Amino acid sequence: MSDTKTERKDSMKSTWRTADRSQWTIYHRLLDSGGLHHVDLDREIPTFPKMAKVPYLSDWQLNRFIIFYSVVPFALHELYVRVTGHNIGPIMAYMLYYQATKTMMTQALHSMKELGHAVGFLDGDKHERDGVPDVGVKKTFIAMTLAGLSRMFAMIYLTYSVDRTPAMMNWKWIVPVVGLYAVTLDFWFYWYHRLMHEIPILWKFHRTHHLTKHPNMLLAGYADFEQEVLDTIGIPLLTFFSLRAVGVPFDFYTFFACVQTVTFSEVSGHSGVRMYASAPGPLTWLWRLVDAELIIEDHDLHHRIGYRKSHNYGKQTRVWDRVFGTCYPRVESKLANVDYDQRLRLALW
């Protein structure tokens, strides 16, 4: 590939939103139709110096978001069972729960965008957030779509049973299993992610994702195909079978709650919104006690400062970064710089 073609492929220039719409493809229109942008072009974005106080988004705000978008499809499913007297089949379950995940992520994009317009973005005094690049609109849309479709297929295939309804879920296990799933997934992800950085033959599959130094939520899936397969299917399945092997109880509904939680963390961790917000989950309080909880700035620094060699490899916690010595100090979100009196709200709809 020539240098010119390489530069074009690697370009992060994003001008398509202000370009002639007659030149748009269907992928431009699909991204634009849902308002799936990290900012609105006609609204201002506040900027702050590095040591200005950072507002706070509580664990409850994040966890209630996950709970809401998990419980609603459970309730609709159970209502159907009570009204009709029989359970839905795998295809209908696939459609219902895929749509629930899609709805949650669409609302997450909108809610985070509103917070970005309210409180700005990390490193905003130096650089604006990267948009979806002109050369990557199709790649971004396809990655978003396939990630949701493939994960749901795996979940249905492995765990869905017409003999069980949401009311039969083992509720006493859901909280510990969701927490255990996140930290176990993070172990496998940590080493896969770190090796992708440190081994040259693997780095070539990860470098595209690191073209963005100031990512937004849509760019969470901006990567080469090989990485996307491992991110969306490989690591979750490795986590699932690891926990199954040691006897952790898993049914479809527990699995769904686990994936909802970690998917939200993966995407929101790329938002770059200038606030102190941890990855959601039932064990966040525990990781905070040992200075191992993950917040938005941690992964933002992974993109901004790290490249071929990096740090902050975890996506759900900093447990394994702490254990293996790869944490990077925070800049704007140091505890002394957090304004706990300026509490934010994550809109549910």
C-alpha positions in Angstrom: 0.0 0.0 0.0 1.4 3.4 -0.9 2.0 6.1 1.6 -0.9 8.1 0.2 -3.3 5.2 0.6 -2.0 4.5 4.1 -2.4 8.1 5.1 -6.0 8.2 3.7 -6.9 4.9 5.5 -5.4 6.2 8.8 -6.9 9.7 8.6 -9.1 10.8 11.5 -10.3 13.9 9.7 -14.0 14.2 10.2 -15.8 16.7 7.9 -18.7 14.6 6.6 -21.3 16.1 8.9 -20.9 19.6 7.3 -20.3 18.3 3.8 -22.7 18.1 0.9 -25.4 15.6 1.9 -25.9 14.6 -1.7 -22.5 12.8 -1.4 -23.6 10.8 1.7 -24.0 7.1 1.5 -26.7 5.1 3.3 -24.2 4.6 6.2 -23.9 8.4 6.7 -27.6 8.7 6.7 -28.2 5.9 9.2 -25.6 7.3 11.7 -27.1 10.8 11.3 -30.8 9.7 11.4 -30.5 8.5 15.0 -28.7 11.5 16.2 -25.9 9.2 17.1 -23.2 11.9 17.4 -21.0 12.7 20.4 -22.0 16.4 20.0 -24.4 18.6 18.2 -22.6 21.0 15.8 -24.9 23.9 16.6 -24.3 23.8 20.4 -21.4 25.1 22.4 -19.1 22.8 24.4 -17.6 24.2 27.6 -13.9 23.9 28.2 -12.0 24.0 31.4 -8.4 24.2 32.5 -6.9 20.9 33.8 -7.2 21.8 37.5 -10.8 23.1 37.4 -13.1 21.0 39.6 -14.6 17.9 38.0 -18.3 17.1 38.6 -19.5 13.8 39.9 -21.8 11.1 38.5 -22.8 8.7 41.2 -22.6 4.9 41.0 -26.4 4.9 41.6 -27.0 7.0 38.5 -25.0 4.5 36.4 -26.4 1.3 38.0 -30.0 2.4 37.8 -29.5 3.0 34.0 -28.3 -0.6 33.6 -31.0 -2.0 35.9 -33.8 -0.1 34.0 -32.7 -1.3 30.6 -32.4 -4.9 31.9 -35.6 -5.0 33.9 -37.8 -3.6 31.1 -37.3 -6.4 28.6 -37.6 -8.9 31.5 -41.0 -7.4 32.4 -42.2 -7.4 28.8 -41.1 -11.0 28.4 -42.8 -12.1 31.6 -46.0 -10.2 30.7 -46.2 -12.0 27.4 -45.9 -15.3 29.2 -48.6 -14.5 31.7 -51.0 -13.3 29.0 -50.4 -16.0 26.4 -49.6 -18.9 28.7 -46.5 -19.9 26.9 -42.9 -18.7 26.5 -41.3 -17.0 23.5 -39.0 -19.0 21.3 -35.3 -18.3 20.6 -36.0 -16.1 17.5 -38.5 -13.9 19.3 -36.2 -13.7 22.3 -33.3 -12.7 20.0 -35.4 -9.9 18.6 -36.7 -8.7 22.0 -33.3 -8.6 23.8 -31.3 -7.3 20.8 -33.8 -4.4 20.6 -33.5 -3.8 24.3 -29.7 -3.6 24.1 -29.9 -1.3 21.0 -32.3 0.9 22.9 -30.1 1.1 25.9 -27.0 2.0 23.9 -28.9 4.6 21.8 -30.1 6.3 25.0 -26.6 6.1 26.5 -25.2 7.9 23.4 -27.9 10.6 23.8 -27.5 11.0 27.6 -23.7 11.1 27.4 -23.9 13.7 24.6 -26.1 15.9 26.9 -23.5 15.6 29.7 -20.7 16.5 27.3 -22.5 19.7 26.3 -23.1 20.5 30.0 -19.7 19.8 31.4 -17.3 19.4 28.5 -14.7 16.8 27.7 -11.4 15.7 29.1 -8.4 17.5 27.7 -10.9 19.9 26.1 -8.7 22.9 26.7 -6.2 21.3 24.3 -8.1 19.3 21.8 -11.7 18.7 20.7 -13.2 15.2 20.6 -12.5 13.1 17.5 -15.5 12.6 15.3 -16.2 9.5 13.2 -13.6 9.9 10.4 -14.7 10.5 6.8 -13.0 7.3 5.8 -14.6 5.3 8.6 -18.3 6.0 8.5 -19.2 2.6 7.0 -16.7 0.8 9.3 -18.2 2.4 12.4 -21.8 1.6 11.5 -21.1 -2.0 10.6 -19.0 -2.5 13.7 -21.8 -1.2 15.9 -24.4 -3.3 14.3 -22.4 -6.6 14.1 -21.2 -6.3 17.7 -24.8 -6.3 19.0 -26.0 -9.0 16.6 -23.2 -11.4 17.2 -23.2 -11.1 21.0 -26.9 -11.7 21.2 -26.7 -14.7 18.9 -24.0 -16.2 21.2 -26.1 -15.5 24.3 -29.2 -17.1 22.9 -27.4 -20.1 21.5 -25.6 -20.9 24.7 -28.1 -20.2 27.4 -31.7 -19.5 26.2 -34.3 -22.1 27.2 -38.0 -22.0 26.5 -38.4 -23.8 29.8 -37.3 -20.8 31.8 -38.9 -17.3 32.0 -37.5 -14.2 33.7 -39.6 -14.9 36.9 -37.6 -18.2 37.3 -34.3 -16.4 37.4 -32.2 -17.0 40.5 -32.3 -13.4 41.7 -30.1 -14.0 44.7 -27.2 -14.8 42.4 -27.5 -12.0 39.9 -25.6 -9.4 41.9 -22.5 -11.5 42.7 -22.5 -13.1 39.2 -22.6 -9.7 37.4 -19.7 -8.5 39.6 -17.7 -11.7 39.1 -18.3 -11.7 35.4 -16.9 -8.2 35.0 -13.7 -8.8 36.9 -13.1 -12.2 35.2 -13.8 -10.7 31.8 -11.4 -7.9 32.7 -8.6 -10.4 33.5 -8.9 -12.0 30.0 -9.3 -8.6 28.4 -6.3 -7.2 30.3 -3.9 -9.8 28.9 -5.3 -9.9 25.4 -5.3 -6.1 25.3 -1.8 -5.8 26.7 -0.4 -8.4 24.4 -2.0 -6.6 21.4 0.1 -3.6 22.4 3.4 -5.4 23.2 3.6 -8.1 20.5 4.3 -6.6 17.0 2.4 -9.2 15.1 -0.7 -8.5 17.2 -0.3 -4.7 17.3 -1.1 -4.5 13.6 -4.7 -5.6 14.5 -5.0 -3.0 17.2 -3.4 0.1 15.8 -6.5 1.2 13.9 -8.4 1.5 17.2 -5.6 3.8 18.5 -5.7 6.3 15.6 -8.1 8.2 17.8 -6.4 10.0 20.7 -9.7 11.7 21.9 -12.3 9.0 21.3 -16.1 9.3 21.5 -18.6 6.5 22.2 -19.1 5.6 18.5 -15.4 5.0 18.2 -15.4 2.3 20.8 -15.8 -0.2 18.0 -13.6 1.6 15.5 -11.1 -1.3 14.9 -10.0 -3.9 12.5 -12.1 -7.0 12.0 -9.8 -9.3 13.9 -10.0 -7.1 17.0 -13.8 -6.8 16.8 -14.2 -10.5 16.7 -12.1 -11.0 19.8 -13.7 -8.0 21.6 -17.3 -8.8 20.9 -17.3 -12.6 20.9 -13.9 -14.1 21.9 -13.4 -12.5 25.3 -17.0 -12.7 26.5 -17.2 -16.4 25.5 -13.8 -17.1 27.3 -15.3 -15.4 30.4 -18.5 -17.4 30.2 -16.9 -20.8 29.9 -14.3 -19.9 32.6 -17.1 -19.2 35.1 -19.2 -22.2 34.0 -16.1 -24.4 34.5 -15.9 -23.4 38.2 -19.7 -23.9 38.7 -20.9 -20.3 38.6 -24.7 -20.5 37.9 -25.6 -18.9 34.5 -28.9 -18.7 32.8 -29.8 -16.4 29.9 -31.2 -13.6 32.0 -28.2 -13.5 34.3 -25.9 -13.5 31.2 -28.0 -10.7 29.7 -27.5 -8.5 32.8 -23.8 -9.2 32.7 -23.4 -8.3 29.1 -25.6 -5.1 29.5 -23.3 -4.0 32.3 -19.9 -4.6 30.6 -21.2 -3.3 27.2 -22.2 0.0 28.7 -18.9 0.3 30.5 -17.0 -0.4 27.2 -18.8 2.3 25.3 -19.2 4.9 28.0 -15.5 4.5 28.8 -14.8 6.0 25.3 -17.1 9.0 25.9 -14.4 11.3 27.3 -17.0 13.3 29.2 -15.3 15.5 31.8 -16.7 14.0 35.0 -15.8 11.5 37.7 -17.8 8.4 36.7 -16.9 4.8 37.5 -17.6 1.7 35.4 -21.0 0.5 36.7 -21.3 -2.7 38.6 -22.2 -4.2 42.0 -18.5 -4.4 43.1 -17.5 -0.8 42.2 -17.5 0.1 45.9 -15.0 -2.7 46.6 -12.6 -1.8 43.9 -12.7 1.8 45.1 -11.6 0.8 48.5 -8.4 -0.6 47.0 -8.0 2.2 44.5 -8.8 -0.2 41.6 -12.1 1.2 40.2 -12.0 2.3 36.6 -13.3 5.8 35.7 -13.7 7.5 32.3 -10.4 9.3 32.5 -8.4 6.0 32.9 -9.3 4.7 29.4 -9.1 8.2 28.0 -5.5 8.4 29.1 -4.9 5.0 27.5 -5.8 6.5 24.2 -4.3 9.9 24.6 -0.9 9.1 26.0 -0.4 5.4 25.2 0.1 4.0 21.7 2.5 1.1 20.9 3.4 1.0 24.6 0.6 1.9 27.0 -1.1 1.5 30.4 -4.6 1.3 31.9 -5.4 -1.8 29.9 -8.5 -2.8 31.9 -12.0 -2.0 30.6 -14.1 -2.8 33.6 -11.7 -2.2 36.6 -8.1 -1.3 37.3 -7.7 -4.5 39.4 -5.3 -6.2 37.0 -3.6 -2.9 36.2 -2.9 -2.6 39.9 -1.8 -6.2 40.2 0.6 -6.0 37.2 1.8 -2.5 37.7 0.3 -0.7 34.6 -1.8 2.1 36.1 -1.2 5.6 34.9 -1.9 8.6 37.2 -5.0 10.6 36.6 -4.8 14.2 35.6 -8.2 16.0 35.8 -10.0 13.4 37.9 -7.7 13.1 40.9 -9.8 12.7 44.0 -8.7 16.1 45.4 -10.1 17.7 42.2 -13.5 16.1 42.3 -16.5 18.3 43.2 -18.9 15.9 44.9 -21.4 18.7 45.5 -21.8 19.1 41.7 -23.8 15.9 41.1 -24.8 15.0 37.6 -27.8 13.0 36.4 -27.7 10.4 33.6 -31.1 10.6 31.8 -32.9 7.3 31.4 -34.9 8.6 28.4 
